[in-house]
Amino acid sequence: MRLVQVQTADGNRHVGLVEEQQVQLLLGVASTRELALQAIDEGRDLATQVDRYRRGERLDYRELLEEQRILSPLDHPDTAHVLVTGTGLTHLGSASTRDKMHQQAQDDSAITDSMKVFKWGVEGGKPPAGQAGVQPEWFYKGDGSILVRPGAAFPLPPFAEDAGEEPELAGLYVIGPDHRPYRLGYALGNEFSDHVMERKNYLYLAHSKLRACSFGPELRVGPLPEHLAGTSRIHRDGKVLWEKEFLSGAANMCHSFENLEYHHFKYAQFLRPGDVHVHFFGTATLSFADGIAARPGDRFEIDLDAFGAPLVNGIVPAEAVFHPGGVKVL
């Protein structure tokens, strides 16, 4: 089952069920968060809850995408109650690029901190069920205000040194009234980051992640295949500038999804009832590693058949929102 959030021509919101090239609206529910909270309250899984709703109008899916009327597949009416986070060095191919970025120039034989964390994950990232494994690298991206809907462009701030895509999966969660996280499902994600800034020093990782991002267009409900293979592309001037396969799924990861979830939700401040969490699970494929520098006007496309329509986003320059010396004293 694959769900989308739709903004209709009259400006109203609906949850829609993707059926081939059409989206069938569910009557009486305006958001996937509302749908999830109802399922939690009534003790049902999300797919069963969807089946309880009457079906409404069928809309052309391609037209909705072209008109950018498909929203992020999970959100909150107050963006401050959406927490966007992620984990890195989680995939079996993810260490080599990061290791090169963080390699100590003065001693090429020294193992980098990135490689240490990766090796810990290989050794202890998939513990037996019910047990905690080694904790992964973790980072904060922002609240719901940084989310860019599918089809829209990422704002590139003037202080940015890079505009790099990161194709990966995102887990989508709602915190229930019992202070427990409930996973609605998964979505394709582009965890847009600044790799030039990160390469200067790994302690700049936190700065490099404070960028816009996008996920969707669809929420996939239910279990994932063990092996997932998709394609990441960059289009420039109507042509494919760069294209590469990316792998995900449990078979291609050194951490289990359950271990990554545990090390995020073990913190009490992340268990506030009603909140939404979008958690990026990491990638092993970057155009930056192949010497590509994306720029305004380029278009990212992340495509994986198991998630339906591809996730497409552009890049546009953004004006500065704050300037040196801009703090006012009261």
TAMO-V660158 format. One record per pair of residues at least 12 apart in sequence whose C-alpha atoms are under 6 Angstrom apart, sorted by the first residue. I is the first residue (numbers start at 1). J is the second residue. D is the distance in Angstrom with one decimal. If there is no record, write none. Layout:
I|J|D, I|J|D
//
This chain:
1|221|5.3, 2|18|5.6, 2|218|5.9, 2|219|5.4, 2|220|4.6, 3|16|5.7, 3|17|4.8, 3|18|5.9, 3|218|5.5, 3|219|5.0, 4|16|5.1, 4|73|5.1, 4|218|5.1, 5|70|5.9, 5|71|5.3, 5|73|5.2, 6|69|5.9, 6|70|4.8, 6|71|5.9, 7|69|5.0, 13|30|5.3, 14|30|4.3, 15|30|5.7, 15|31|5.6, 21|61|5.4, 22|59|5.5, 22|60|4.8, 22|61|4.8, 23|58|5.5, 23|59|5.2, 23|61|5.6, 24|57|5.8, 24|58|4.3, 25|55|6.0, 25|56|5.0, 25|57|5.6, 26|55|4.9, 26|56|5.7, 27|54|5.6, 27|55|5.9, 27|56|5.7, 32|74|5.9, 68|151|5.8, 71|149|5.2, 72|149|5.1, 72|216|5.9, 73|216|5.9, 73|218|5.9, 73|219|5.7, 79|144|4.2, 79|145|5.6, 80|143|5.7, 81|275|5.2, 82|143|5.2, 82|144|4.8, 82|276|4.7, 82|277|5.7, 83|143|4.8, 83|277|4.9, 84|141|5.4, 84|142|5.3, 84|143|5.6, 84|278|4.8, 84|279|5.9, 85|139|5.7, 85|140|4.5, 85|141|5.3, 85|279|4.9, 86|138|5.8, 86|139|5.4, 86|279|5.0, 86|280|4.3, 86|281|5.9, 87|137|5.4, 87|138|4.5, 87|281|5.4, 87|282|5.6, 88|137|5.3, 88|282|4.9, 89|118|5.5, 90|253|5.7, 90|254|5.5, 90|255|5.6, 90|282|5.9, 91|252|5.9, 91|253|4.0, 91|254|5.5, 92|252|5.8, 92|253|5.3, 92|254|5.7, 93|284|5.1, 94|284|4.0, 99|114|5.9, 101|199|5.0, 121|254|5.7, 122|254|4.9, 125|254|5.8, 125|255|4.1, 126|255|5.2, 126|256|5.1, 141|209|5.4, 141|210|4.9, 146|212|4.6, 147|212|5.9, 147|213|5.4, 147|214|5.6, 148|213|6.0, 148|214|5.0, 150|217|5.6, 150|312|6.0, 151|312|5.0, 151|313|4.9, 152|313|5.3, 153|313|5.1, 153|314|4.0, 153|315|4.8, 154|314|5.9, 154|315|4.7, 155|316|5.2, 155|317|5.7, 155|318|5.3, 156|316|5.9, 156|317|4.7, 156|318|5.3, 157|318|5.0, 161|196|5.9, 162|194|4.7, 162|196|5.6, 163|194|5.7, 163|294|5.6, 164|192|5.7, 164|193|5.3, 164|194|5.9, 165|192|4.7, 166|190|5.2, 166|191|4.9, 166|192|5.8, 167|189|5.9, 167|190|4.9, 168|189|5.2, 168|282|5.8, 168|283|5.3, 169|187|5.8, 169|188|4.9, 169|189|5.4, 169|280|6.0, 169|281|5.7, 170|186|5.6, 170|187|5.3, 170|189|5.8, 170|279|5.3, 170|280|4.3, 170|281|5.8, 171|186|4.7, 171|278|5.9, 171|279|5.2, 172|184|5.7, 172|185|5.7, 172|186|5.9, 172|278|5.0, 173|276|5.7, 173|277|5.0, 174|275|5.8, 174|276|4.7, 175|273|4.9, 175|274|5.2, 175|275|5.5, 176|273|5.1, 177|273|4.9, 179|271|5.2, 179|273|5.5, 185|220|5.4, 185|221|4.6, 186|219|5.7, 186|220|5.3, 187|216|5.2, 187|219|5.1, 188|215|5.5, 188|216|5.2, 189|214|5.8, 189|215|4.1, 190|213|5.9, 190|214|5.4, 191|213|5.1, 192|213|5.2, 193|208|5.8, 193|209|5.3, 194|208|4.7, 226|249|5.0, 226|250|5.0, 226|251|5.2, 227|249|4.9, 227|251|5.4, 228|247|5.7, 228|248|5.0, 228|249|5.3, 229|246|5.8, 229|247|4.6, 230|245|5.6, 230|246|5.3, 230|303|5.5, 230|304|4.3, 231|244|5.6, 231|245|4.4, 231|246|5.8, 231|302|6.0, 231|303|5.2, 232|244|5.5, 232|301|5.9, 232|302|4.7, 233|300|5.8, 233|301|5.1, 234|299|5.6, 234|300|4.7, 235|298|5.7, 235|299|5.0, 236|298|4.9, 246|285|5.7, 296|315|4.6, 296|316|4.9, 297|315|5.8, 298|314|5.8, 299|313|5.7, 299|314|4.3, 300|312|5.5, 300|313|5.3
//
